[in-house]
């Protein structure tokens, strides 16, 4: 059946659901930046710790 064969109310409900569905699909949020920033901060701290340990070992020589 096409929309012309259905009642007018059914067609308007179908159009409304399509519009609402598109609105809900656009509300998806991605947060990859937080994980990348945390990983980068961890690596910076780890490198700093290794550099400090290397300096201590060089002083002991």
VOBA-524755 format. One line per 8 residues: number of its first residue (from 1); their letters; for each residue x negated, y negated, z negated of C-alpha. Coordinates in steps of 0.001 Angstrom, whole numbers. Last residue first. Layout:
NUM = A = X/Y/Z; ...
END
This chain:
61 = XXXXXXXX = -78755/-5833/-38227; -76040/-6633/-40798; -75229/-9943/-39102; -74458/-8146/-35813; -72047/-5805/-37613; -70235/-8736/-39212; -69935/-10487/-35834; -68495/-7325/-34264
53 = XXXXXXXX = -65905/-7035/-37054; -64858/-10648/-36491; -64553/-10039/-32739; -62422/-6945/-33374; -60054/-8913/-35633; -59736/-11694/-33048; -58950/-9127/-30340; -56255/-7568/-32547
45 = XXXXXXXX = -54700/-10945/-33334; -54579/-11863/-29641; -53127/-8447/-28766; -50355/-8780/-31345; -49477/-12259/-30092; -49262/-10956/-26515; -46987/-8087/-27532; -44722/-10437/-29451
37 = XXXXXXXX = -44541/-12829/-26504; -43715/-10016/-24089; -40972/-8684/-26371; -39429/-12117/-26736; -39585/-12893/-23008; -37653/-9744/-22044; -34404/-11087/-23409; -31724/-10409/-20798
29 = XXXXXXXX = -28191/-11750/-21103; -25132/-10476/-19243; -22377/-13087/-19202; -22045/-13040/-15403; -20215/-9694/-15395; -17589/-11045/-17785; -16725/-13890/-15426; -16523/-11591/-12389
21 = XXXXXXXX = -14107/-9352/-14276; -11984/-12337/-15219; -11675/-13421/-11581; -10852/-9904/-10379; -8371/-9391/-13205; -6617/-12632/-12276; -6380/-11625/-8604; -4887/-8234/-9497
13 = XXXXXXXX = -2430/-9869/-11901; -1396/-12317/-9174; -783/-9460/-6749; 1280/-7520/-9276; 3394/-10557/-10053; 4174/-11099/-6371; 5643/-7595/-6065; 3897/-5041/-3911
5 = XXXXX = 4279/-4571/-164; 2213/-7688/573; -595/-6417/-1687; -1163/-3516/675; 0/0/0
END
